[in-house]
Amino acid sequence: MTTTPATLSEETPPPCPAGGLCPLARRICVSVLDSCEAIGATILHLFQSCGRLTMFAGKAVLHAFLPPIYLRLVGRQIMDIGFYSLPVVGMTALFTGMVLALQSYTGFARFNAESAVAGVVVLSVTRELAPVLAGLMVAGRIGAAIAAEIGTMRVTEQIDALVTLSVNPFKYLIAPRVVAGTLMLPLLVLTGDIIGVFGGYLVSIYTLGFNPSSYLTQTWDILETIDVMSGLIKAGVFGLIVSLMGCYHGFHSDHGAQGVGAATTNAVVTASILILISNYILTQAFFS
Amino acid sequence: MTGDGKKLTTKLQLCGLRKSFGTNHVLRGVDLSIPTGRSLVIIGGSGTGKSVMLKCILGLVAPDHGSILVDGAETAHLDTRGRDRLMQKFGMLFQSAALFDSLPIWENVAFGLIHGKHMDRGDSRSIAIDKLKSVGLSEKIADLYPAELSGGMRKRVGLARAIATNPDILFFDEPTTGLDPIMADVINDLIVKCVRDLGATALSITHDMASARKIADEVAMLYEGQIIWQGPVDSLDSCDNPYVDQFIHGRADGPITTAA
């Protein structure tokens, strides 16, 4: 009697990697293999996402420089990202500068080094606090708004409609936001620098009793061009990150309200994390 | 041949079009051709691949295999510039109208003229208002925003946008979905009028049989990713295809199963 291959495949189970082991060992073996598979899938997904993000960023930057450039849209985004973020960034910088003056005064008083307050305020604000806090605030305000707007456009087929009307979505939607974000954040940070230092000045003069003229002299003497420039360059990078993350997550939003919600959350979270990571890398590059 | 004896040329032709998403084989070799100036309606149940087929033709989804010929030229894998040029031949009415929320109505209609054909904004506005009038909308709504319009008005604006650039080929993706029967009939009449006025070739997808009967010269049925029947709209009721028969009469019993 002959046995057909079909009969064989029905009767013989596929070979098990943990075959021949006791049930407990087999279960452990299968769990380990499952875990390895899950880890492998996560790593592959991570690489895939990084590749996709890099391609997206490359296309976005390319289309920001190649004509046609939609100046009207860039202008609108400059208003949204720059002008309308001024109150948020201004308030953040003002109170950060004020708190910094108070905290550094109470700390330095223990070492009789109160005169260092002016220098600490101006260096902390220009080098770190203004760029990072402005970046995070703009990530919350603008990154989320960009992701929600573009995600909604994706879900409601508005992006498909752009393509059918012979308009490249990268030129019309992505490039103006990336250009505006990269240009506007340094201006916001410059404004934040001035307001933050002014906040420290107010507290130092009216609460801590510093002499106004010597406070300003100390501030001016300790400040170097690199302190301001490094903050502005960081701000440009943060602006690029915030706008790119908003656009990327919105553009690849899943369908439905849940997809747009997830895109918004992911845009803010990834932008915030990337801001903190790139802040360390840039600080190392500028000051190490 | 047409009724007046003229030979018909093929405007749009699909050959062996396939598209899969993972293990889900949506299009399994679609063969279809539409003669110039004719209106073809594709019918079929939800999830049979109608929208994916339309998106493949428009380049919104890349097909895995097969050929898409427009005026005899292959368009399945065009670069961005080629695609932009090709898109100027097309006008599309989306299921949800897909109007741009941030733009006023006139700018929605004139969008293809301003950005696709680089026309002056003033001239574009007057053309947009003419197109709005041609779909039965008043100039008064030109400066409103899409959120301020009803569903039927949004569809009309979408139709005005689709015809604004006088395209050769018009696509309608479920044009009457979500509309009451009277408004659906108004939209159907407008589609017939616009297609005739432009002399355009039309491809519509719908599962609304009243709409199909009104706007089609020919009907094709898509089932499980393949065209299983194609013929003149007049022969729809007399065709002996059991799938078509079940679909057009809306019967639960028949060869088409609804199990997920």
Contacts between the chains, C-beta under 8 A, distances in Angstrom:
chain1	res1	chain2	res2	distance
A	152	B	101	7.8
A	153	B	100	7.9
A	153	B	101	8.0
A	156	B	96	5.8
A	156	B	98	6.0
A	157	B	94	5.0
A	157	B	95	7.5
A	157	B	96	6.0
A	157	B	98	4.1
A	158	B	98	5.1
A	158	B	99	7.6
A	158	B	100	5.7
A	158	B	101	7.5
A	160	B	55	7.4
A	160	B	58	7.6
A	160	B	60	5.2
A	160	B	94	7.1
A	160	B	98	6.7
A	161	B	92	7.2
A	161	B	94	6.1
A	161	B	98	4.1
A	161	B	99	7.9
A	161	B	100	7.4
A	163	B	58	7.0
A	163	B	59	6.9
A	163	B	60	6.0
A	163	B	83	7.7
A	163	B	87	6.8
A	164	B	58	5.8
A	164	B	60	7.9
A	164	B	87	5.8
A	164	B	90	6.0
A	164	B	91	7.7
A	164	B	92	4.3
A	164	B	171	8.0
A	165	B	87	7.0
A	165	B	111	5.4
A	165	B	112	4.2
A	165	B	115	6.7
A	165	B	116	5.4
A	165	B	161	7.8
A	166	B	84	4.6
A	166	B	85	7.7
A	166	B	87	4.3
A	166	B	88	5.4
A	166	B	112	6.6
A	166	B	115	7.2
A	166	B	116	3.6
A	167	B	84	8.0
A	167	B	111	7.5
A	167	B	115	4.7
A	167	B	116	6.4
A	168	B	80	6.4
A	168	B	84	7.0
A	172	B	115	7.1
